[in-house]
Amino acid sequence: MTFSLFRKLSLTLVLAGAVILGGCSIDPVAFSDKARQSRVKTDLIDLYKGQEEVSKPITVAEAIARALKYNLDQRVKLMEQGVAIDTLDVAHFDLLPTLALNAGYNHRSNQAGAVSESLITGQQSLEPSTSQQRSRKIYSANLVWNVLDFGVSYATAKQLADEVNISNELRRRVIQNIVQDVQAAWWRAAVADRMAAEIEVMLQQAKDAIARSRELETKRLKQPLEALQRQRSLLELIDRLLQLRKEMSQAKLDLANLMNLRPGTQYTIAQVSDEAIPDIKPTLSDLEQSALLTRPELREEDYRKRISTLEVRKALLRMFPGLEVSFGRNHDTNKFLFNNSWSEFGLQITWNVFNVFSGPAAQKQAQSQVDLADARRLALSAAVLAQVNVAWQRYQESLEDYKLSRDLSDVEQRIAENVVAARKANRVDASEVVMSRAAAVNSRLRRGLAYAELQSAIARIHNSLGSDPIPAQVKARDISTLSTAIASHLVKKTSALSK
């Protein structure tokens, strides 16, 4: 090939490369509003797709079942758990030898000829000859196994297995938090449903009483100061009732959000006939021991320590030479070969000498992770003990508060009955009856909220212990079956604390 032809060919290749690179250039492309609107439409459908409709009053067990089945945080953790399991499945294949299958076709534009030259005389000793066809096919299958890589891959697979265990514990924690939030919101929503009608009636009666008081004030049938004081009391009463109604309405919104109900969905709460007072028999010390055994965070740290310990082992393995065993089968269609098919077997030792120097540092770093896991677990243990003590104290306070609210509600109810009787005898005016009835409604509402707080305190104790709020296995996944299983499990949990 002449130099001129070579130069023309080079210039052609350069121009062709420039054209290809120009065609491969990519400019930033923003999403259009239409594309985003399509995404929003799809997301709104996916948010509530496949959910069972609310067809009856929701019990606490059904609320938990709906939250666990449809709550988006729970879905994310479930998917993360699936990803961890899939990663472990992939890691299992790293334990296998490498099997490489090759097939190819080679063609030359001319013969691959060669000559020989004498080392003594420097003269050509053979005429040009070839031992390779211009066109030939090549096939090979090679099996390679590195013993050192197997050891490292085995340790890595065990680490990934512990990552699956960690994802299980993280999911347990999410479930426990969701159930605690659901129970707290459900009991408050139950009070809201039960008292909603009475509150509306009392609000209207209080407003009517204010109107009558203003009329009496205008007509000079009552002393202005007395009328104003009565109006002030009624307005303060209305303000308290409105605040409580707002607080209870928020409880239903929170519960709907936890169950992932579509905004605006109307639902009612199944009412509980009696207000049983749960009694906790285990001592505080027993509860602390149980929490240290079952809390997901502490179990997670156990797995993380084991992962770090395996990292120390991997750092040690990398300091040793690697033994590579290979076996291959080959075939070449070249007609000049004496044997067109042959087998190969080999042993090879590879050793990165620098790993001997970096290995101790890597081991030290991995050991530091082990020590950190111990320190982190101790810090978490202290936090867990503090949470158990706080939950226990909150339960004692909530129990005392409920008993006081119950007694106060009984007194207010009796006062209201006496005031109604006095009104019939014309000993008090109508506004006094409204005030006494409103006070009775308010005390019943406070009693209901106190009982809801007591149930929330019980749920907080279960959460601080790390006890699983749902059974390990449920045969079906429909809401009815889940609710039944959860209700039975909640009864067992409550009974366990009462023994």
N, C-alpha and C positions, 0 to 999 in steps of 0.2 A: 504494500500500500504506500503510495507516494505521500510526501508531506502535505501537498496541496489537498489531496483527497481526505487526509486525516483532519486537516484544518476545517474543511467544509463539513465533515461529519460531526466534529466537535461543536461547531457553531449551530448546526441543526439540532443537536441534543440539548444545547443550552436554551435555544428558543422554545423547544418543546417543553422543557422543564418550567420555563417562565409562564407559558400558557397554562400548564397544569396547576401551578401554584396560584396563579391569578384566579382560576376557576374554583380553587379550594378555599379561598378567603371567605371568612364568615363575619357578618356584621351583627351587632346586638339587635334582637327582635323582641320588643315588649309585647306582653299579652294585650289583646284588644279588649274593649269593654264587652263586646259580644261574647268573647271566650270566657271572661270572668262571670258574666251573667249565666252562662251555661253551667259553669262550675258551681255557682251558688244554687242554681235550680237542682243540680244533681245532689249536692250536699244536703239540702233541705229534705229531699226524698230519702236519702240514706240515713239521716239522723233518726228517723222514726220508722224505718222500714221493718216489716215483719213483727211489729209489736202487737200483743193481744190487747184488744179494747177493754176499757174498764166498764164492767157490766154490773157490778155490785159494790156495796160498801167495802172499803179496803181495810183488812186487818193488818196488824203489825207484821205478821209473818208474810203476808202477800206483798206488803210494801218492801220488805227486805228482799223477797224473791224478785220483784220487778227491778229493784236497784241493782242486784247482782247480775241479772240477766241483761239489762239494757243500759246500765250506767257506762258512760264512755271511758272513764278512768279504768274501770274493771276490764273493759274490752282491750284497752291498750296494754295492760299488764299481762293479759292472757296471750296477746299476740307476741309480746316480748318473751314470754315463756316458750312459746312455739318456736321463735327464732333461736333461742338458746338450745333447744332440743335439736333443731335442724343443724345448727353449727356443730354439735357433738356428733351427729350422724356423719357429717362430712369429715370430721377429724378421724373417725374410725378408718377411713380409706387411706389416711396418711400412714397407717401402720403396715400397709401392704407394700410389697416390692414394686419397683417401677417396671412396667412392661411397655416397651416401645416397639411399635410395628411401623416399618418403613417400606414404601414401594415407590420406585422411580423409573424414569425413562431418560436416558442420556443420548444426545446426538451431537456429533461434531461436523463442522463444515468441510473438514479434510481429515486425512489419516493422522493418527497420533503416532507418528514414526520417530525413531531415534537411532543414533549411531553410537559407537563406542570408541574411545581413544586410549591408546596404550599409555600407561603411566611411566613406562621406561623410555620409549622412543618418542612419544608424543604424536605418533601417527595414528590415523584412523585404522582400527583393527577389524571392523565389521561394516558391511554395506548397510544402508538405511533399511530398517525393518520395523514392523509393528507387532504388538501382542494384544491389541485391543480393537474391537470393531467400532466403526463409526457410530453405529446405533446399537444400544443394548438396554436391557431391563434389569433392575436390581431389586431384590426383596430381602428383608431381614426382620427378625424378631429377637429383641434383646431383653432379658430379664435381669434387673440390677437390684441388689438389696444391700443397703448400708446399715450395718449393725448399730452404729452410733446414732444415726438418724432415727432408727427404730426406737431406741431408748428415749431420745428426746421427744419423739412423737407420742410415745406411750405416756410420758409424764404430762404432756400437753393435753392429751385426751382426758386424763384424770382431772386436770384442772378445769376443762370444759364441762366435765360431768358435775363438778362442784358449782360451776356457773349455773347449771340447770337447777341445782339445789337452791342456790341463792335466788334465782328467779321465782322459785316456789315460795320462798320465805317472803320476798317482796310482794308477791300476789296475796299471801296470807295477810300481810300488814294492810294492804289496800282494802281487802275484804273487811277486816276488823274495823278499820276507820269508817268505811261506808256504813256498816251495820250500826255502829255507835251513832253516827249522824242521823241515820234513818230512825232509830228508836227515839232519839231526842225530839226530832221533828214530828214524828207520828203522834207521840203522846200530847204534845202541845196542840197539834192539829185536831186531835180528838176533843180536847177541851174547847177549841174554837168552834167545832161543829155542834157540840152539845149546848154551848152557851150562846150561840149566835142569835137565836130567836129571842131569848130573854133580854139580851143586851139591846137589841133593836127596840123592843117594847119599852124598856126602861129609858132609853134615849128619848123616845117620843113622849113618854109621860113626864120626863124631866123638862122637856121643852114646853109642854102644855102648862106645867106648873109655873115655869118662869113667866109665860104669857099671862096667867091668872094673877101672879104676884104683881106684875107691872100694871095690870088693869086696876087692881086694888090700890096700888100706889097712886095711880092717876086720879082715881075717884076719891082719894083721901079716906079710904075705908080702913087703912092701916097706917101706922106711923111710918114715915119715910125711911127712917133708919132701920126699923125692923124688916121692912120690905126689901131694902137693899141688901141687908145681911142674908136674908133668905135667898135672894137671887144669886148672891155670891156663892153660897153653899151649893146651890143647884148647878151653877156654872162650873164650879170646881168638880162636882160629881160628873158632869158631862165630859169634862176634860179627861178625867181618869178613865171613864168608860171608853172614850175614843182612843186613848193611848193603848188600852188593853186590846181593843178590837183591831187596831193596826198591828200590834205585836202578834196577835193570833193569826191574822191574815197572812203575815210574813211566814209563819210556820207552815201553812199550807203551800205557799209558793216554794219554800225550801224543800218540802217533801216532794212536790211535783218535779222539781229539778233533779232531785236525787233519783227518782224513778224514771227520769228522762221522758216525762210526759210532754206532749206538745203544748206549748204555751196557750193558755186559755181553756184547757181541758177541765171540765167540771167533774168533780168527784166528791164522794162523801166518805166519812170515816166510820168504820164499824165501832159501835160503842161497847164499852166494858161495863158490866152491871155492878161489880163490886170493886172496891179499892183495897185489895189485899196488900198488907205490909210485908215486904220480903224481909226475912231475918237471915243474917249472915252468921253462920256458926264458926267457921275457921278463924283462928287468931290472926293478928296482923303478921306475925312471924311466919305462919303457914302460907299466907298469901304471898309474902315476899319470896319464899322458897319456890313456890309454884311459878311465879313470874320469871325468876332466874332460869328456870328449866324450859319454859315454853315461849318466851317472847321471841318473835321473829328476828328482831335486830341482833339479839345475842347469838341466835343460831346462825345468822348470816355471817357474823364475825368468826364463828367456829370454822365455817367453810373458807372464809378468806384467809385465815391462818394456815389452813391445810394447803391452799393454793400457793401461799408464800413459801411454805416448807418445800413443796415440789419445785419451786423456782430455785431454791438452794441446790436441790439435787440436779436440776438441769445445768446449772452453772458448773457443778463438779463434772458432769458427764462431758461437757464441751472441752474440758482440759485434756481428755484422753484422745489417742489416735482413733481414726475411724477405719473400720475394716469393711471393704466393699467387695461383695461377691457378685459375679456376673456370669450369665450364660446366654449364648446367642445362637441362632440358626440363620444362615445366610444362603442366598442363591443369586447367581449372576449368569445371564444368558450369553456372556462373551464366549464365542466359540473357540478362542485361543486358550482358554483356561483348561488345565488338565482335569480339575475337579470343579464343576460348576456349583455344587452344593457342599457346604461344610458347616461344622459346629465349632463354637468357641467357648471356652471356659476360662475365667480369670479371677485372680485375687489381687486386691490392691489396698495398700494401707496409705491413708492420707492423714496428715497431722499439721494443723495450723499451730506452729510453735508459739506464736504470739498469744494464743489462748492460755498458755501456761502462765504468762505474766499477767494477763487481764483476768484470769479465772478467779484468783483470790479476791480481787476487787468486786467482781460480779457476785461472788458468794457473800461477801460482806454486805453488799447492797441488798441482796435477797434476805439475808438474816435480819437486816434492819427492818424490812417489811414484816417479818415474823414478830419482832419485838414491838413494832407499831401496832400490829393486830392485837397483841396482848394488852397494850396500854389503852387502845381504843375500846376493847371489850370491858376493861375495868371501868373506864369512864362511862360507858353505856350502862353497866351494871349499877353504878351509883345513880344515874339518871332514872333507871327503871325502878329502883327502890324508892326514889323520891316520888315518882308518879304513883306508885302503889299507895304510899302514905298519904299523898294528896287526895287520891280517889277515896281512900278509906275515911279521911277526915270529911270530905265533901258528903259522903254517904251519911255519916253521923249527923252532920249539920242539916242535911236535907230531911232526914227522918224526924229530927226535932222540930224543924220548921213546918213539916206537914202536920204533925200532931197538934202544934199550936194553931195552924190554919184551920184544921178540922174543928177544934174546940171553939175557935172564934166564929166559924161559920154556923155552928149550932146555936151559939149565943145570939148572933145577929138574926137568925131565923126566928128564934123565940121572941126577940124584941119586935120584929116586924109583925108577928102574929098579935102581940099585945097592942101595938099601935093601931092595927086594923080594928081590933076590938074597941079601943078607945075612940076611934073615929066613928064607929057605929053609935057610940054613946054621946057623940058631939063634944068630946073633951079635947080633941086636937083637930087642926084643919087638914085639908087634903094634901097640902105640900109636905106636911110631916109624914103622911103615909107614903108619899113618893120617895122621900128621903130614906125612910126605914126600909122600904122594899128595895131601893137601889143599893143600900148598904148590904142587904142580904144577898142580892145578886153579885155584888162586888166581892163579898166574902166567899161565896161559892166559887166564883171564878178564881180567886186567889187560892182557894183550897185545891181546885183542879190543877192549877199551874204548879202548886207545891208538890202535888202527887206526880205530875209530869217530871218535875225536877228530881224527885226521888227515883223514878224509873230511869231517868238519865244518869243519875249517880250510880245505879246498879250496872247500867251498860258501861259506864266509865271504869268500874272495877273489873268487869270482864275484859275490857280492852286493855287495861293496865296489866292484867295477868297474861295476856296473849292467848287466851283460850279461843278455839275456833268457833265462830258463831253459827256455822252451818255443818251438816253432816259431811263426812268424807266422800261418800258415794250416794248418788241419787239415781234411780233407774231411769227416770224420764226427765225432760227439760221443760215441760209445759208449766205455766204459772201455778196451776192447781196442785200438781204433784210436788213442785218445789215448795209451795206454801205449807202443805201438810208436813213434809219432811222437816222444814225449818221450825214450824210450830212445835213439833215433838222434840226437836233438839233443844229449843229454848227452854222447854219445861224441864228437860234433864239437866241443863246447865243451872237453872234456878234451884232445882232440888239438890244438886251437888253442893251449892253454897249453903243450903239450909241443914246440912247434915254435920 
